[in-house]
Amino acid sequence: MTSNVMTMTTSAAVPTGSEGAITGGGTVTNRLVEANQRYAAEFADPGMDARPVLRVAVVACMDARLDLHKALGLQLGDCHTIRNAGGVVTDDVIRSLTISQRALGTRSVVLIHHTGCGMESITEDFRHDLEMEVGQRPAWAVESFRDVDQDVRQSMQRVRTSPFLLHTDDVRGFVFDVHTGLLREVDPV
């Protein structure tokens, strides 16, 4: 059996000094909870509605290198952000976009994939290997891809043709370059 597991070290796993260090036997989750306590101590309710100010939903990869708010110049409350492995438009993304549009007023959809995505290096064999390991077939598809631009096009098409979405005229797709920070728009045709 082949393994598709990658070991990665992130800034969240490495103490960054006395303020960010994990104290005695703590976990990363403990560090996050401690950070939340510091955040909450200075938190002031902004009095915002759940409806995004810019009436836009952004669908992007879950990759930790993408700081969407900074990269897009967004502020708290500007958009809905929907993230998954690859930024692929799946049934669950359509579910979230449908709620975003029909219940919370979004009108535009921005799709963001990125260079160097892990979804380009695995295959549907990942699903088969998982089934062999745990004895149960996952109900979901891996949705891996080899051509990031083509997958952005496919995701745009899935949004544009969904019968559940009210607003499909302003759907644009991009590839974020993880080395330069620039977005490159993908032609839908």
C-alpha positions in Angstrom: 0.0 0.0 0.0 1.3 3.4 -0.9 1.1 6.4 1.4 0.2 9.9 0.4 0.8 11.5 3.8 3.1 14.5 3.9 4.8 15.7 7.0 4.9 19.5 7.2 6.1 22.0 9.8 4.1 25.2 10.2 4.6 28.3 12.2 1.7 27.1 14.4 3.8 24.1 15.4 6.9 26.0 16.3 7.1 28.3 19.3 8.0 31.9 18.3 9.3 33.2 21.6 8.0 33.8 25.1 4.7 35.3 23.9 3.9 32.6 21.4 5.6 29.7 23.2 3.6 26.7 24.3 4.0 26.3 28.0 4.9 23.0 29.7 3.5 20.0 27.6 0.9 22.1 25.9 -0.5 21.5 22.5 -1.0 23.6 19.4 -4.7 23.7 20.3 -3.8 25.0 23.8 -1.7 27.8 22.1 -4.7 28.7 19.9 -7.1 28.8 22.9 -4.6 31.0 24.8 -4.3 33.3 21.8 -8.1 33.5 21.7 -8.2 34.6 25.4 -5.8 37.4 24.6 -7.9 38.4 21.6 -11.2 38.3 23.5 -9.7 40.4 26.3 -9.4 43.3 23.8 -12.4 42.4 21.6 -15.1 44.9 20.9 -18.3 43.8 19.2 -18.2 45.5 15.8 -22.0 45.3 15.6 -21.9 43.7 12.2 -24.6 41.8 10.4 -23.9 38.3 9.0 -24.4 39.7 5.5 -21.1 40.4 3.8 -20.6 44.1 3.1 -19.2 43.5 -0.4 -21.8 40.9 -1.2 -19.1 38.5 -2.4 -18.2 34.9 -1.6 -14.6 33.7 -2.1 -14.0 30.0 -2.6 -10.3 29.1 -2.1 -7.9 26.4 -1.2 -7.3 25.7 2.5 -3.5 26.0 1.9 -2.0 27.8 4.9 0.1 30.0 2.6 -3.0 31.9 1.4 -3.8 34.9 3.6 -7.0 35.8 1.6 -7.9 38.9 3.6 -4.5 40.5 3.1 -4.1 39.3 -0.5 -7.4 40.7 -1.5 -7.5 43.8 0.7 -10.5 42.6 2.6 -11.6 43.6 6.1 -13.7 41.8 8.6 -17.2 41.5 7.4 -16.4 42.1 3.7 -17.0 38.6 2.3 -17.9 35.0 3.0 -14.9 32.7 2.7 -15.4 29.1 1.8 -12.2 26.9 1.9 -11.4 23.3 1.1 -8.6 21.2 -0.3 -7.9 22.6 -3.7 -10.6 25.3 -3.6 -12.6 22.9 -5.7 -16.4 23.5 -6.2 -17.9 20.4 -4.7 -21.5 19.8 -3.6 -20.7 21.2 -0.2 -19.3 24.4 -1.7 -22.5 24.7 -3.8 -24.5 24.3 -0.5 -22.5 27.1 1.2 -22.8 29.4 -1.9 -26.5 28.7 -2.0 -26.9 29.8 1.6 -24.6 32.7 1.1 -26.6 34.0 -1.9 -30.2 33.1 -0.9 -30.1 33.8 2.8 -27.3 36.3 3.1 -27.3 38.4 0.0 -24.1 37.7 -1.9 -24.0 38.3 -5.6 -20.5 37.7 -6.8 -18.3 34.6 -6.6 -14.5 34.6 -6.7 -12.7 31.3 -7.1 -9.0 31.1 -6.1 -6.7 28.1 -6.7 -2.9 28.5 -6.3 0.4 27.4 -7.7 2.1 24.4 -6.0 -1.2 22.9 -4.8 -1.0 19.5 -3.1 -4.1 18.4 -5.0 -1.9 18.3 -8.1 0.3 15.6 -6.5 -2.3 13.1 -5.4 -4.7 11.0 -7.3 -8.0 9.2 -6.8 -5.8 6.3 -5.5 -5.7 8.3 -2.3 -9.4 7.4 -1.8 -8.7 3.7 -2.6 -5.7 3.6 -0.2 -7.9 5.1 2.5 -10.6 2.5 1.9 -8.0 -0.3 2.2 -6.7 1.2 5.4 -10.0 1.8 7.2 -12.3 -0.7 5.6 -14.8 1.9 4.4 -15.0 3.8 1.1 -15.2 7.6 1.6 -18.4 9.0 0.3 -16.5 11.9 -1.3 -14.2 12.2 -4.3 -10.7 13.4 -3.9 -11.1 16.0 -6.7 -7.4 16.0 -7.5 -6.3 17.7 -10.7 -3.2 18.0 -12.9 -3.9 21.4 -14.6 -4.8 24.2 -12.2 -6.2 26.5 -14.9 -8.5 23.7 -16.2 -9.7 23.0 -12.7 -10.5 26.7 -12.1 -12.5 26.6 -15.4 -14.3 23.5 -14.2 -15.1 25.1 -10.9 -16.4 28.3 -12.7 -18.6 26.0 -14.8 -20.0 24.2 -11.8 -21.0 27.5 -10.2 -22.5 28.9 -13.4 -24.6 25.8 -14.1 -25.9 25.1 -10.6 -29.7 25.3 -10.5 -29.5 26.3 -6.8 -27.6 29.6 -7.3 -29.5 32.8 -8.1 -26.5 34.9 -9.2 -24.1 33.3 -11.7 -23.3 36.2 -13.9 -20.3 37.5 -11.8 -18.2 34.4 -11.4 -14.5 34.8 -11.9 -11.6 32.5 -11.3 -7.9 33.1 -10.4 -4.7 31.3 -9.7 -2.7 32.8 -6.7 1.1 32.5 -7.1 2.5 31.5 -3.7 5.9 32.9 -4.6 4.9 36.4 -5.8 1.5 36.9 -4.1 -0.1 37.9 -7.4 -3.4 36.7 -8.8 -3.7 35.6 -12.4 -7.1 35.5 -13.9 -8.2 32.4 -15.7 -10.1 32.8 -19.0 -13.3 30.8 -18.6 -13.3 29.6 -22.2 
